[in-house]
């Protein structure tokens, strides 16, 4: 945990932006994997962590927005628990670590919520994403569990987003720790990327490093020679010469802060000419986007700039044609880059996505596009100092998408489908880094991970 005053200050700032009632934060509970005594690896709710810091199951936090009082609810362990778990600190002792003096058994939470509802006080809560949380909320509030997401407090959502979006110095240090773990993960993957290796072996080595240095991967590791599938979690292929391996993986620190890095490595450690040409296009889009990132620049503008760079490079190779600006405006480039440039990152690897992407990345003035590709951009607003983002352009040759667009004669004025056929088995390339927006510009976070052609090939040979 951070120092108690960190959590106290965060709760005070929340009170300044949300008025009236109680803000309820339910921590997560253990979830059985295949029978009750065998739970999944526990992950605390990120918003509970942000305001209360306690990384234990079965807790709830309550912030009284009127009186200034905070409460933590939870049950002390009994002798039966101690037999299996050993001595544990009391809820009172744990609460003091978060700067909270008032604690009650979990059963008292319902009484306090019921009494508050009777007096007409508003209960603010965030959208639940777990079934058990929906049921608990519905029980406390005497509501239909299916309506819990729609009844979440928009005032609380917007206030939490405003606070969590600007990273504090100690948060940035944690994210840098996570990037440094990812450095070990990715350089190891590069050295293992040899013909005859099974994807599962490399995946296992990367996951082991994340677990040995932190909480584990910040999301299920994406690793495949079929990089044209953007989120490929299958790891059963054997690596062979002529293919490339996309590894999209990050780590979570012991305080639950994330990294998210992608590298693309040629099997055997040497790019062939076709691979190198596409790789250099994506690398330029990555580098130019990073160099242009600064307060006031919008993520949407940076995304569009990257798309134009991808389209320009593909036009030079004869895969696209016509006006680059017109092609990108029409969305023709999305055949090759059908996703957004990046996303906000912090305690969640897709930070605050559970609160609603449109609340995090859009507002009343900036609306989400419905154009294929651009619709997947998670954040379109201007950057602010303290934002942490991923920058992850890519270029993919997806046979099913190529066939669909070709059969529909889609964007034939911009796409040379005959030339695209020569890349049908190419796969995909993505290059991703983690970036802090500073007052004067930007800062790449963590130890630089090899990404130029020379750097990747040198690492593979080491």
C-alpha beads as a LAMMPS data file, in Angstrom:
LAMMPS data file: protein, C-alpha beads

462 atoms
461 bonds

1 atom types
1 bond types

-500.0 500.0 xlo xhi
-500.0 500.0 ylo yhi
-500.0 500.0 zlo zhi

Masses

1 110.0

Atoms # bond

1 1 1 0.000 0.000 0.000
2 1 1 0.911 3.656 -0.297
3 1 1 0.946 5.787 2.861
4 1 1 -2.414 6.310 4.576
5 1 1 -2.500 9.997 3.686
6 1 1 -2.585 9.109 -0.033
7 1 1 -5.948 7.397 0.369
8 1 1 -7.255 10.055 2.767
9 1 1 -6.452 12.780 0.245
10 1 1 -8.114 10.882 -2.587
11 1 1 -11.312 10.526 -0.579
12 1 1 -11.223 14.216 0.325
13 1 1 -10.887 15.144 -3.344
14 1 1 -13.836 12.924 -4.177
15 1 1 -15.965 14.754 -1.626
16 1 1 -15.129 18.045 -3.309
17 1 1 -16.544 16.835 -6.634
18 1 1 -19.565 14.748 -5.573
19 1 1 -22.144 16.208 -3.232
20 1 1 -24.827 14.592 -1.135
21 1 1 -25.195 11.060 0.143
22 1 1 -22.865 8.099 0.416
23 1 1 -20.321 6.697 -2.049
24 1 1 -20.267 2.904 -1.779
25 1 1 -17.290 0.851 -2.980
26 1 1 -17.650 -2.906 -2.779
27 1 1 -14.386 -4.816 -2.820
28 1 1 -14.189 -8.075 -4.743
29 1 1 -14.577 -11.504 -3.177
30 1 1 -12.970 -14.850 -3.946
31 1 1 -14.555 -16.497 -6.987
32 1 1 -14.546 -20.320 -7.235
33 1 1 -12.728 -21.755 -10.233
34 1 1 -14.214 -25.267 -10.233
35 1 1 -15.336 -25.835 -6.627
36 1 1 -15.815 -23.491 -3.654
37 1 1 -12.459 -24.054 -1.944
38 1 1 -10.452 -23.571 -5.158
39 1 1 -10.773 -19.907 -6.144
40 1 1 -9.317 -18.007 -9.072
41 1 1 -6.310 -15.813 -8.329
42 1 1 -7.776 -12.885 -6.377
43 1 1 -7.812 -9.440 -7.954
44 1 1 -9.180 -6.544 -5.937
45 1 1 -11.560 -4.034 -7.488
46 1 1 -9.465 -1.170 -8.872
47 1 1 -11.662 1.632 -7.538
48 1 1 -11.670 0.107 -4.056
49 1 1 -7.868 -0.078 -4.320
50 1 1 -7.660 3.549 -5.414
51 1 1 -9.634 4.926 -2.463
52 1 1 -8.929 2.339 0.264
53 1 1 -5.824 0.404 -0.846
54 1 1 -6.632 -2.865 0.945
55 1 1 -5.874 -5.835 -1.280
56 1 1 -8.021 -8.407 0.528
57 1 1 -11.296 -10.074 -0.350
58 1 1 -14.590 -9.496 1.471
59 1 1 -14.342 -5.770 2.257
60 1 1 -16.484 -2.728 1.525
61 1 1 -15.720 0.975 1.810
62 1 1 -18.170 3.792 2.418
63 1 1 -17.456 7.506 2.004
64 1 1 -19.949 9.867 3.629
65 1 1 -19.998 12.823 1.274
66 1 1 -21.758 15.059 3.817
67 1 1 -20.114 14.389 7.170
68 1 1 -16.562 13.671 6.008
69 1 1 -16.506 10.273 7.693
70 1 1 -15.202 7.084 6.076
71 1 1 -15.998 3.488 6.962
72 1 1 -14.604 0.063 6.190
73 1 1 -16.746 -3.021 6.613
74 1 1 -15.341 -6.528 6.955
75 1 1 -15.221 -9.542 9.227
76 1 1 -12.306 -10.466 11.461
77 1 1 -10.989 -14.004 11.088
78 1 1 -11.892 -16.674 13.658
79 1 1 -9.910 -19.640 14.932
80 1 1 -11.052 -21.870 12.061
81 1 1 -9.637 -19.306 9.598
82 1 1 -6.387 -19.001 11.527
83 1 1 -5.838 -22.768 11.334
84 1 1 -5.701 -22.538 7.544
85 1 1 -4.382 -19.005 7.036
86 1 1 -2.362 -18.190 10.132
87 1 1 -2.875 -15.083 12.296
88 1 1 -4.318 -12.128 10.395
89 1 1 -4.521 -8.411 11.223
90 1 1 -7.885 -7.178 12.438
91 1 1 -10.162 -5.087 10.235
92 1 1 -9.429 -2.177 12.587
93 1 1 -5.688 -2.536 12.013
94 1 1 -6.134 -2.824 8.264
95 1 1 -8.428 0.198 8.094
96 1 1 -5.844 2.404 9.801
97 1 1 -3.442 1.626 6.949
98 1 1 -5.946 3.390 4.680
99 1 1 -6.500 6.268 7.107
100 1 1 -9.943 5.007 8.190
101 1 1 -10.847 4.873 11.889
102 1 1 -14.443 3.616 11.761
103 1 1 -14.936 -0.088 11.069
104 1 1 -17.887 -2.453 11.316
105 1 1 -18.670 -6.108 10.583
106 1 1 -19.967 -6.665 7.059
107 1 1 -23.488 -7.342 8.353
108 1 1 -23.729 -3.718 9.538
109 1 1 -23.374 -2.403 5.976
110 1 1 -26.940 -3.305 5.101
111 1 1 -28.233 -1.560 8.224
112 1 1 -26.393 1.655 7.375
113 1 1 -27.545 1.608 3.748
114 1 1 -31.148 0.876 4.773
115 1 1 -31.176 3.709 7.326
116 1 1 -29.735 6.111 4.741
117 1 1 -32.334 5.165 2.146
118 1 1 -35.131 5.718 4.666
119 1 1 -33.973 9.288 5.188
120 1 1 -33.784 9.900 1.441
121 1 1 -30.008 9.976 1.128
122 1 1 -28.563 9.065 -2.237
123 1 1 -26.313 6.015 -2.503
124 1 1 -23.699 6.547 -5.210
125 1 1 -22.062 3.453 -6.712
126 1 1 -20.064 2.565 -9.822
127 1 1 -21.157 0.133 -12.568
128 1 1 -20.644 -3.445 -11.317
129 1 1 -18.879 -5.891 -13.641
130 1 1 -19.167 -9.073 -11.558
131 1 1 -22.347 -11.049 -11.016
132 1 1 -21.852 -11.369 -7.255
133 1 1 -21.360 -7.609 -6.955
134 1 1 -24.602 -6.954 -8.830
135 1 1 -26.441 -9.264 -6.457
136 1 1 -24.901 -7.685 -3.348
137 1 1 -25.720 -4.175 -4.559
138 1 1 -29.265 -5.184 -5.431
139 1 1 -29.739 -6.729 -1.985
140 1 1 -28.437 -3.624 -0.223
141 1 1 -30.490 -1.222 -2.339
142 1 1 -33.619 -3.400 -2.686
143 1 1 -33.334 -3.224 -6.477
144 1 1 -33.339 -5.584 -9.466
145 1 1 -29.799 -6.985 -9.996
146 1 1 -30.208 -6.584 -13.768
147 1 1 -30.616 -2.830 -13.334
148 1 1 -27.515 -2.195 -11.266
149 1 1 -25.338 -1.098 -14.178
150 1 1 -27.919 1.351 -15.528
151 1 1 -28.577 2.774 -12.050
152 1 1 -24.917 3.560 -11.361
153 1 1 -24.165 7.157 -10.380
154 1 1 -23.007 9.205 -13.361
155 1 1 -21.782 11.910 -10.955
156 1 1 -19.547 9.370 -9.208
157 1 1 -18.361 7.866 -12.500
158 1 1 -17.233 11.240 -13.838
159 1 1 -15.574 12.261 -10.578
160 1 1 -13.644 8.997 -10.248
161 1 1 -12.484 9.255 -13.867
162 1 1 -11.291 12.834 -13.311
163 1 1 -9.239 11.742 -10.287
164 1 1 -7.819 8.483 -11.623
165 1 1 -6.915 9.944 -15.039
166 1 1 -4.138 12.154 -13.633
167 1 1 -1.420 9.898 -12.274
168 1 1 0.448 10.872 -9.126
169 1 1 4.245 10.546 -8.922
170 1 1 4.122 7.361 -6.869
171 1 1 1.693 5.843 -9.382
172 1 1 4.062 6.649 -12.241
173 1 1 6.902 4.946 -10.366
174 1 1 4.748 1.811 -10.049
175 1 1 3.909 1.845 -13.761
176 1 1 7.623 2.138 -14.538
177 1 1 8.241 -0.927 -12.360
178 1 1 5.634 -2.757 -14.434
179 1 1 7.336 -1.694 -17.685
180 1 1 10.685 -2.902 -16.375
181 1 1 9.175 -6.322 -15.675
182 1 1 7.811 -6.272 -19.229
183 1 1 11.350 -5.567 -20.463
184 1 1 12.475 -8.921 -19.083
185 1 1 9.390 -10.634 -20.475
186 1 1 9.825 -9.313 -24.004
187 1 1 13.582 -9.632 -24.341
188 1 1 13.297 -13.221 -23.151
189 1 1 10.593 -13.858 -25.764
190 1 1 12.822 -12.414 -28.483
191 1 1 15.705 -14.713 -27.531
192 1 1 13.363 -17.727 -27.489
193 1 1 11.814 -16.888 -30.876
194 1 1 13.485 -19.688 -32.850
195 1 1 12.207 -22.288 -35.338
196 1 1 10.846 -25.381 -33.595
197 1 1 9.837 -23.592 -30.383
198 1 1 6.254 -23.943 -29.253
199 1 1 4.362 -20.735 -28.521
200 1 1 3.287 -22.194 -25.182
201 1 1 6.899 -22.415 -23.975
202 1 1 7.498 -18.716 -24.621
203 1 1 4.124 -17.768 -23.158
204 1 1 4.948 -19.757 -20.018
205 1 1 8.354 -18.121 -19.624
206 1 1 6.821 -14.642 -19.930
207 1 1 4.037 -15.383 -17.466
208 1 1 6.522 -16.848 -14.998
209 1 1 8.575 -13.660 -15.053
210 1 1 5.490 -11.552 -14.393
211 1 1 4.585 -13.765 -11.432
212 1 1 8.112 -13.843 -10.024
213 1 1 8.462 -10.041 -10.027
214 1 1 4.899 -8.860 -9.410
215 1 1 1.261 -9.934 -9.293
216 1 1 1.487 -11.572 -12.722
217 1 1 0.424 -10.529 -16.227
218 1 1 -1.712 -7.394 -16.400
219 1 1 -3.952 -9.213 -18.908
220 1 1 -3.928 -12.648 -20.578
221 1 1 -0.776 -12.713 -22.702
222 1 1 -1.282 -12.417 -26.469
223 1 1 1.444 -14.392 -28.232
224 1 1 1.160 -15.943 -31.672
225 1 1 2.678 -16.295 -35.111
226 1 1 -0.855 -15.551 -36.305
227 1 1 -0.522 -11.893 -35.444
228 1 1 -3.292 -10.952 -37.854
229 1 1 -5.679 -12.013 -35.062
230 1 1 -5.495 -8.971 -32.823
231 1 1 -6.165 -10.709 -29.498
232 1 1 -4.805 -14.193 -30.111
233 1 1 -4.702 -16.182 -26.866
234 1 1 -4.042 -19.582 -28.501
235 1 1 -0.477 -20.776 -27.880
236 1 1 -0.345 -24.134 -29.666
237 1 1 1.622 -23.273 -32.821
238 1 1 5.189 -24.311 -33.550
239 1 1 7.394 -21.414 -34.642
240 1 1 8.860 -21.737 -38.129
241 1 1 11.113 -19.705 -40.389
242 1 1 9.396 -17.019 -42.442
243 1 1 6.813 -16.151 -39.774
244 1 1 6.748 -13.388 -37.179
245 1 1 5.692 -13.640 -33.548
246 1 1 3.517 -10.908 -32.067
247 1 1 3.888 -10.740 -28.271
248 1 1 1.482 -8.321 -26.561
249 1 1 2.064 -8.611 -22.822
250 1 1 2.449 -6.569 -19.682
251 1 1 2.935 -7.058 -15.976
252 1 1 1.134 -5.955 -12.844
253 1 1 3.180 -4.782 -9.870
254 1 1 2.529 -5.880 -6.311
255 1 1 0.514 -2.663 -5.929
256 1 1 -1.559 -3.573 -9.009
257 1 1 -0.246 -1.010 -11.507
258 1 1 0.085 -2.187 -15.099
259 1 1 2.263 -2.134 -18.168
260 1 1 1.280 -3.057 -21.726
261 1 1 3.991 -3.616 -24.339
262 1 1 3.910 -5.219 -27.784
263 1 1 6.858 -6.381 -29.844
264 1 1 6.959 -8.281 -33.128
265 1 1 9.883 -10.629 -33.695
266 1 1 10.864 -12.588 -36.827
267 1 1 11.202 -16.297 -36.131
268 1 1 14.905 -17.068 -36.266
269 1 1 15.927 -13.510 -35.444
270 1 1 16.225 -11.978 -38.955
271 1 1 13.607 -9.956 -40.837
272 1 1 13.213 -10.859 -44.499
273 1 1 12.763 -7.983 -46.956
274 1 1 8.957 -8.117 -47.031
275 1 1 8.759 -8.234 -43.229
276 1 1 11.275 -5.425 -42.829
277 1 1 9.375 -3.126 -45.195
278 1 1 6.095 -3.442 -43.290
279 1 1 7.860 -3.353 -39.913
280 1 1 9.566 -0.048 -40.728
281 1 1 6.183 1.470 -41.644
282 1 1 4.700 0.510 -38.270
283 1 1 7.846 1.591 -36.419
284 1 1 7.687 5.043 -38.015
285 1 1 4.021 5.384 -37.018
286 1 1 4.950 4.384 -33.457
287 1 1 7.943 6.732 -33.214
288 1 1 6.264 9.740 -34.844
289 1 1 3.171 9.381 -32.656
290 1 1 5.332 9.258 -29.529
291 1 1 7.341 12.290 -30.635
292 1 1 4.152 14.282 -31.287
293 1 1 2.431 13.472 -27.998
294 1 1 1.999 16.483 -25.698
295 1 1 -0.676 18.247 -23.640
296 1 1 -3.432 19.586 -25.869
297 1 1 -2.823 17.067 -28.645
298 1 1 -5.843 14.785 -28.876
299 1 1 -5.488 11.033 -29.014
300 1 1 -7.841 11.060 -32.008
301 1 1 -5.587 13.450 -33.942
302 1 1 -2.578 11.301 -33.101
303 1 1 -4.492 8.220 -34.216
304 1 1 -5.377 9.819 -37.544
305 1 1 -1.763 10.902 -38.055
306 1 1 -0.618 7.315 -37.480
307 1 1 -3.211 6.025 -39.928
308 1 1 -1.937 8.434 -42.580
309 1 1 1.625 7.248 -41.968
310 1 1 0.549 3.615 -42.318
311 1 1 -1.366 4.432 -45.521
312 1 1 1.567 6.421 -46.937
313 1 1 3.953 3.528 -46.380
314 1 1 1.550 1.024 -47.900
315 1 1 1.035 3.289 -50.908
316 1 1 4.805 3.354 -51.461
317 1 1 4.742 -0.458 -51.507
318 1 1 1.870 -0.489 -54.011
319 1 1 -0.740 -1.868 -51.603
320 1 1 -2.727 1.366 -51.466
321 1 1 -3.240 4.090 -54.046
322 1 1 -4.833 7.478 -54.605
323 1 1 -4.963 10.305 -52.091
324 1 1 -3.765 9.231 -48.651
325 1 1 -5.882 11.882 -46.926
326 1 1 -9.008 10.794 -48.796
327 1 1 -8.272 7.114 -48.166
328 1 1 -7.920 7.644 -44.421
329 1 1 -10.988 9.882 -44.259
330 1 1 -12.968 7.126 -45.980
331 1 1 -11.563 4.469 -43.630
332 1 1 -9.819 2.444 -46.353
333 1 1 -6.665 2.097 -44.227
334 1 1 -8.682 0.115 -41.655
335 1 1 -8.271 -2.976 -43.831
336 1 1 -4.717 -2.950 -42.470
337 1 1 -5.145 -1.182 -39.088
338 1 1 -8.646 -1.874 -37.770
339 1 1 -8.033 -0.700 -34.188
340 1 1 -7.324 2.458 -32.241
341 1 1 -3.873 3.884 -31.564
342 1 1 -3.925 3.193 -27.845
343 1 1 -5.648 3.509 -24.486
344 1 1 -5.224 5.006 -21.040
345 1 1 -3.364 2.838 -18.536
346 1 1 -2.932 2.696 -14.758
347 1 1 -4.384 0.360 -12.130
348 1 1 -6.332 -1.202 -14.994
349 1 1 -4.406 -2.028 -18.130
350 1 1 -7.354 -0.492 -20.016
351 1 1 -7.704 2.102 -17.328
352 1 1 -11.255 2.600 -15.996
353 1 1 -12.803 0.724 -18.907
354 1 1 -15.279 -0.752 -16.428
355 1 1 -16.670 2.742 -15.818
356 1 1 -17.583 3.057 -19.495
357 1 1 -15.264 3.866 -22.409
358 1 1 -17.471 6.712 -23.565
359 1 1 -17.183 8.389 -20.149
360 1 1 -13.403 7.920 -20.088
361 1 1 -12.516 8.781 -23.682
362 1 1 -15.378 10.916 -25.011
363 1 1 -17.631 13.749 -23.848
364 1 1 -20.572 15.881 -24.914
365 1 1 -18.484 17.598 -27.614
366 1 1 -16.376 14.674 -28.847
367 1 1 -18.568 11.777 -29.937
368 1 1 -17.526 8.279 -30.894
369 1 1 -17.332 7.505 -34.613
370 1 1 -19.300 4.641 -36.131
371 1 1 -16.747 4.151 -38.935
372 1 1 -15.095 0.717 -39.025
373 1 1 -11.718 0.926 -37.302
374 1 1 -12.154 4.425 -35.889
375 1 1 -15.087 3.141 -33.817
376 1 1 -12.596 1.057 -31.818
377 1 1 -10.630 4.131 -30.678
378 1 1 -11.041 4.023 -26.901
379 1 1 -9.996 7.617 -26.212
380 1 1 -10.423 10.663 -28.452
381 1 1 -9.921 13.602 -26.080
382 1 1 -6.916 15.928 -25.698
383 1 1 -4.032 14.732 -23.545
384 1 1 -3.380 16.298 -20.154
385 1 1 -0.204 16.266 -18.090
386 1 1 -0.379 13.166 -15.909
387 1 1 -2.123 10.966 -18.469
388 1 1 -0.495 7.607 -19.178
389 1 1 -1.191 6.061 -22.575
390 1 1 -0.177 3.216 -24.806
391 1 1 0.925 4.010 -28.364
392 1 1 0.355 0.883 -30.457
393 1 1 -0.020 1.222 -34.235
394 1 1 -0.138 -1.966 -36.272
395 1 1 -0.463 -3.414 -39.740
396 1 1 -2.280 -6.692 -40.363
397 1 1 -3.246 -8.858 -43.314
398 1 1 -6.467 -10.585 -42.260
399 1 1 -7.522 -13.015 -45.020
400 1 1 -11.196 -13.058 -44.014
401 1 1 -11.417 -9.255 -43.971
402 1 1 -9.523 -8.959 -47.268
403 1 1 -11.896 -11.456 -48.909
404 1 1 -14.961 -9.649 -47.567
405 1 1 -13.893 -6.199 -48.728
406 1 1 -12.678 -7.514 -52.081
407 1 1 -15.965 -9.313 -52.765
408 1 1 -17.842 -6.121 -51.899
409 1 1 -15.491 -4.059 -54.118
410 1 1 -14.954 -1.835 -51.116
411 1 1 -12.538 1.107 -51.425
412 1 1 -11.220 -0.119 -54.783
413 1 1 -10.103 3.446 -55.526
414 1 1 -7.665 3.195 -52.595
415 1 1 -6.679 -0.498 -52.313
416 1 1 -4.692 -2.601 -54.811
417 1 1 -6.284 -5.941 -54.012
418 1 1 -4.102 -7.826 -56.522
419 1 1 -0.955 -6.668 -54.728
420 1 1 -2.468 -7.358 -51.301
421 1 1 -2.795 -11.034 -52.311
422 1 1 1.002 -11.358 -52.110
423 1 1 0.732 -10.677 -48.347
424 1 1 -2.094 -13.101 -47.604
425 1 1 -0.007 -15.293 -45.260
426 1 1 2.012 -12.420 -43.832
427 1 1 0.322 -12.217 -40.414
428 1 1 0.564 -8.940 -38.541
429 1 1 2.870 -6.435 -36.853
430 1 1 2.179 -4.310 -33.789
431 1 1 4.625 -2.146 -31.804
432 1 1 3.472 -0.705 -28.484
433 1 1 5.038 1.485 -25.806
434 1 1 3.795 3.166 -22.615
435 1 1 3.919 6.957 -22.456
436 1 1 3.471 9.618 -19.781
437 1 1 2.189 13.026 -20.852
438 1 1 4.227 15.703 -19.050
439 1 1 3.792 19.465 -18.694
440 1 1 6.241 20.067 -21.564
441 1 1 5.636 17.008 -23.736
442 1 1 6.024 13.329 -22.961
443 1 1 8.209 10.685 -21.345
444 1 1 8.595 7.046 -22.344
445 1 1 8.166 4.983 -19.215
446 1 1 10.556 2.306 -18.011
447 1 1 13.645 0.760 -19.496
448 1 1 13.588 1.056 -23.328
449 1 1 12.636 -2.287 -24.846
450 1 1 14.358 -3.171 -28.158
451 1 1 12.213 -2.246 -31.164
452 1 1 14.322 -1.074 -34.120
453 1 1 15.212 -3.740 -36.671
454 1 1 18.844 -3.731 -35.498
455 1 1 17.881 -3.822 -31.815
456 1 1 15.456 -6.721 -32.270
457 1 1 17.862 -8.748 -34.383
458 1 1 20.714 -8.087 -31.949
459 1 1 18.589 -9.166 -28.981
460 1 1 17.504 -12.329 -30.769
461 1 1 21.152 -13.217 -31.384
462 1 1 22.271 -12.519 -27.813

Bonds

1 1 1 2
2 1 2 3
3 1 3 4
4 1 4 5
5 1 5 6
6 1 6 7
7 1 7 8
8 1 8 9
9 1 9 10
10 1 10 11
11 1 11 12
12 1 12 13
13 1 13 14
14 1 14 15
15 1 15 16
16 1 16 17
17 1 17 18
18 1 18 19
19 1 19 20
20 1 20 21
21 1 21 22
22 1 22 23
23 1 23 24
24 1 24 25
25 1 25 26
26 1 26 27
27 1 27 28
28 1 28 29
29 1 29 30
30 1 30 31
31 1 31 32
32 1 32 33
33 1 33 34
34 1 34 35
35 1 35 36
36 1 36 37
37 1 37 38
38 1 38 39
39 1 39 40
40 1 40 41
41 1 41 42
42 1 42 43
43 1 43 44
44 1 44 45
45 1 45 46
46 1 46 47
47 1 47 48
48 1 48 49
49 1 49 50
50 1 50 51
51 1 51 52
52 1 52 53
53 1 53 54
54 1 54 55
55 1 55 56
56 1 56 57
57 1 57 58
58 1 58 59
59 1 59 60
60 1 60 61
61 1 61 62
62 1 62 63
63 1 63 64
64 1 64 65
65 1 65 66
66 1 66 67
67 1 67 68
68 1 68 69
69 1 69 70
70 1 70 71
71 1 71 72
72 1 72 73
73 1 73 74
74 1 74 75
75 1 75 76
76 1 76 77
77 1 77 78
78 1 78 79
79 1 79 80
80 1 80 81
81 1 81 82
82 1 82 83
83 1 83 84
84 1 84 85
85 1 85 86
86 1 86 87
87 1 87 88
88 1 88 89
89 1 89 90
90 1 90 91
91 1 91 92
92 1 92 93
93 1 93 94
94 1 94 95
95 1 95 96
96 1 96 97
97 1 97 98
98 1 98 99
99 1 99 100
100 1 100 101
101 1 101 102
102 1 102 103
103 1 103 104
104 1 104 105
105 1 105 106
106 1 106 107
107 1 107 108
108 1 108 109
109 1 109 110
110 1 110 111
111 1 111 112
112 1 112 113
113 1 113 114
114 1 114 115
115 1 115 116
116 1 116 117
117 1 117 118
118 1 118 119
119 1 119 120
120 1 120 121
121 1 121 122
122 1 122 123
123 1 123 124
124 1 124 125
125 1 125 126
126 1 126 127
127 1 127 128
128 1 128 129
129 1 129 130
130 1 130 131
131 1 131 132
132 1 132 133
133 1 133 134
134 1 134 135
135 1 135 136
136 1 136 137
137 1 137 138
138 1 138 139
139 1 139 140
140 1 140 141
141 1 141 142
142 1 142 143
143 1 143 144
144 1 144 145
145 1 145 146
146 1 146 147
147 1 147 148
148 1 148 149
149 1 149 150
150 1 150 151
151 1 151 152
152 1 152 153
153 1 153 154
154 1 154 155
155 1 155 156
156 1 156 157
157 1 157 158
158 1 158 159
159 1 159 160
160 1 160 161
161 1 161 162
162 1 162 163
163 1 163 164
164 1 164 165
165 1 165 166
166 1 166 167
167 1 167 168
168 1 168 169
169 1 169 170
170 1 170 171
171 1 171 172
172 1 172 173
173 1 173 174
174 1 174 175
175 1 175 176
176 1 176 177
177 1 177 178
178 1 178 179
179 1 179 180
180 1 180 181
181 1 181 182
182 1 182 183
183 1 183 184
184 1 184 185
185 1 185 186
186 1 186 187
187 1 187 188
188 1 188 189
189 1 189 190
190 1 190 191
191 1 191 192
192 1 192 193
193 1 193 194
194 1 194 195
195 1 195 196
196 1 196 197
197 1 197 198
198 1 198 199
199 1 199 200
200 1 200 201
201 1 201 202
202 1 202 203
203 1 203 204
204 1 204 205
205 1 205 206
206 1 206 207
207 1 207 208
208 1 208 209
209 1 209 210
210 1 210 211
211 1 211 212
212 1 212 213
213 1 213 214
214 1 214 215
215 1 215 216
216 1 216 217
217 1 217 218
218 1 218 219
219 1 219 220
220 1 220 221
221 1 221 222
222 1 222 223
223 1 223 224
224 1 224 225
225 1 225 226
226 1 226 227
227 1 227 228
228 1 228 229
229 1 229 230
230 1 230 231
231 1 231 232
232 1 232 233
233 1 233 234
234 1 234 235
235 1 235 236
236 1 236 237
237 1 237 238
238 1 238 239
239 1 239 240
240 1 240 241
241 1 241 242
242 1 242 243
243 1 243 244
244 1 244 245
245 1 245 246
246 1 246 247
247 1 247 248
248 1 248 249
249 1 249 250
250 1 250 251
251 1 251 252
252 1 252 253
253 1 253 254
254 1 254 255
255 1 255 256
256 1 256 257
257 1 257 258
258 1 258 259
259 1 259 260
260 1 260 261
261 1 261 262
262 1 262 263
263 1 263 264
264 1 264 265
265 1 265 266
266 1 266 267
267 1 267 268
268 1 268 269
269 1 269 270
270 1 270 271
271 1 271 272
272 1 272 273
273 1 273 274
274 1 274 275
275 1 275 276
276 1 276 277
277 1 277 278
278 1 278 279
279 1 279 280
280 1 280 281
281 1 281 282
282 1 282 283
283 1 283 284
284 1 284 285
285 1 285 286
286 1 286 287
287 1 287 288
288 1 288 289
289 1 289 290
290 1 290 291
291 1 291 292
292 1 292 293
293 1 293 294
294 1 294 295
295 1 295 296
296 1 296 297
297 1 297 298
298 1 298 299
299 1 299 300
300 1 300 301
301 1 301 302
302 1 302 303
303 1 303 304
304 1 304 305
305 1 305 306
306 1 306 307
307 1 307 308
308 1 308 309
309 1 309 310
310 1 310 311
311 1 311 312
312 1 312 313
313 1 313 314
314 1 314 315
315 1 315 316
316 1 316 317
317 1 317 318
318 1 318 319
319 1 319 320
320 1 320 321
321 1 321 322
322 1 322 323
323 1 323 324
324 1 324 325
325 1 325 326
326 1 326 327
327 1 327 328
328 1 328 329
329 1 329 330
330 1 330 331
331 1 331 332
332 1 332 333
333 1 333 334
334 1 334 335
335 1 335 336
336 1 336 337
337 1 337 338
338 1 338 339
339 1 339 340
340 1 340 341
341 1 341 342
342 1 342 343
343 1 343 344
344 1 344 345
345 1 345 346
346 1 346 347
347 1 347 348
348 1 348 349
349 1 349 350
350 1 350 351
351 1 351 352
352 1 352 353
353 1 353 354
354 1 354 355
355 1 355 356
356 1 356 357
357 1 357 358
358 1 358 359
359 1 359 360
360 1 360 361
361 1 361 362
362 1 362 363
363 1 363 364
364 1 364 365
365 1 365 366
366 1 366 367
367 1 367 368
368 1 368 369
369 1 369 370
370 1 370 371
371 1 371 372
372 1 372 373
373 1 373 374
374 1 374 375
375 1 375 376
376 1 376 377
377 1 377 378
378 1 378 379
379 1 379 380
380 1 380 381
381 1 381 382
382 1 382 383
383 1 383 384
384 1 384 385
385 1 385 386
386 1 386 387
387 1 387 388
388 1 388 389
389 1 389 390
390 1 390 391
391 1 391 392
392 1 392 393
393 1 393 394
394 1 394 395
395 1 395 396
396 1 396 397
397 1 397 398
398 1 398 399
399 1 399 400
400 1 400 401
401 1 401 402
402 1 402 403
403 1 403 404
404 1 404 405
405 1 405 406
406 1 406 407
407 1 407 408
408 1 408 409
409 1 409 410
410 1 410 411
411 1 411 412
412 1 412 413
413 1 413 414
414 1 414 415
415 1 415 416
416 1 416 417
417 1 417 418
418 1 418 419
419 1 419 420
420 1 420 421
421 1 421 422
422 1 422 423
423 1 423 424
424 1 424 425
425 1 425 426
426 1 426 427
427 1 427 428
428 1 428 429
429 1 429 430
430 1 430 431
431 1 431 432
432 1 432 433
433 1 433 434
434 1 434 435
435 1 435 436
436 1 436 437
437 1 437 438
438 1 438 439
439 1 439 440
440 1 440 441
441 1 441 442
442 1 442 443
443 1 443 444
444 1 444 445
445 1 445 446
446 1 446 447
447 1 447 448
448 1 448 449
449 1 449 450
450 1 450 451
451 1 451 452
452 1 452 453
453 1 453 454
454 1 454 455
455 1 455 456
456 1 456 457
457 1 457 458
458 1 458 459
459 1 459 460
460 1 460 461
461 1 461 462
